């Protein structure tokens, strides 16, 4: 038979673990939001798609290379010729890319 102190101990450890994980998840959400808030916005036409890279012709006519990875938020199915808006960090790593009309 399981003693009551063991059950209480296991349950309290589980509750503390859940509280710790929820705090960590909240901290990750805040970090992601602050990254987007401090990002630069690039708008233009998607001219080429390479492995891990998107090439965008900006409104000033210059071509910009954006690096993407599995952390990049992709909104929609993008293809060559689409008008896009991208939030990038100072190394031109795309944090978020979406199609615009």
N, C-alpha and C positions, 0 to 999 in steps of 0.2 A: 504494500500500500504506500502511496506517496504522502509524505508528510506535508502539512499545511505550510510550514515555513519555506519549504523548497518551492512550492507552487507560487507563493507570494514573491519569493526571490526571483523566479524565472519571469513572472509577469511584470514585475517592476523593471527588470533588465530590458524586456521587450519594449515597454513604454518609453524608457529612456533612449533606447536605440532609435525608435520611430521619431521622437522629438529631435534628436540630433540630425537625422537624415533630412527632416523637413527644413531645418535651419540651413543645412548645407545646400539644399535645392534652392531655397530662397536666395541665398548668397550668389549662386550661379546665375539665377534669373536677373538679379540686379547688375551683375558684371556684364551680361550680354546686352542689357538695355543701355548701360553707360557706354559700351563700345559703339553702339549705333549712334548714340547722341554725339559722340566726339568724332564721328566719321565724316569724310568728305563725300559729297554727292557728285557723281558723273552721269551726265545724260548724253545719249547719242545713239548712233545706229550700230548694231552688231554686224561687223563686216566679216569676221572669221571666227571659227571655233576650233581650237586645238586641244590637245590632251592637257587638261588642267589649266587652260588659258582661254580667255575670251578677248577678242580684239575689237575695240569700240572706237568709231570715228566720232569724236566729240563735237560739240556745237561750234568750236573754234576751228574745225577742220583737221585737227591733229589726231593721229591714231594713238590710242592708249591700250596697253596690255594689262588685263586684269587677271590675277591668279585666283583660281577657285579650288576648293577642296570639299570634303564631305561636311565641313562645318558651315559652308556658305549656304545661306537661306535662298533657295531658288523658288520663285513664285511664278508658276506657269511653265509651259513647254516653250523654250526659247529656240529660235532658229535664225539663220543668217538673214539679214535685212530687217529684223525687228527693231523697233525703237525701244530702248531700255533706259532704266534708271538704276544705278548701282551705288551702294554705300561702301566705301573703301577706306582702309586704314592708310597710314602714311607710307607703307610699302606697296600700295596698290593691290593689296589682298582684299578680294571682294567679301564683304560680310553679308550682303544681301543684294540680290539682283531681281528686278521685276520688269515686266513688259509694260510700257506706257502707250497710250493712244496718240 
